[in-house]
């Protein structure tokens, strides 16, 4: 069960997102008045697809997956979130609904900011507004690149992309331990779990990777990059 607290103050916090450097102390105090921290256990929802959009969240500890819930439990993981990242929704100022789910993959902590308060700060601070637009646009570009890979690449290329993404952007090393299941990796690539396991074994047999139940070692990243480009 999620636990609530308020142990820090926004204008002195070292964990706030870089966007907040554009806010004045008064604006940070205004946000802090309605902000609260939530401690999540692994597997708990931060946001649920279809729910009302009431808060912006800022992940300050742990890790979470952002995914689309499809028919017949077919989900697509769009990205993984690490500290310190904002979690919003394209429903902000549109229909005020969440259009994806966000679930922790390890024990995590996030600050929740009232969406109406966030809106008022956007309206009053043009520099913050512009930086927020830039942040959203960069997220949209990453999504376009993700969709291009899912629709334009074969299965081996998608698995190679997932492994390179985890290595280069999430864990920042070639050998890493992850809380992601094989189903999660399949959901990152829009493949079935069975196809994901089969291709991972092919990569292992070819000496491209090693893996255990929750660990991966990319032995030949150049080969993976080549597979990503041509498959």
Secondary structure, DSSP 8 states (H G I E B T S, - for coil): --EEE--S-GGG-SSS-GGGGGS-HHHHHHHHHH-EEEEE-TT-EEE-TTSB--EEEEEEESEEEEEEE-GGG-EEEEEEEESSEEE--TTTTTTSB-SSEEEESSSEEEEEEEHHHHHHHHHH-HHHHHHHHHHHHHHHHHHHHHHHHHHHS-HHHHHHHHHHHIIIIIS-SSEEE----HHHHHHHHT--HHHHHHHHHHHHHTTSEEE-SSEEEES-HHHHHHHHHH-
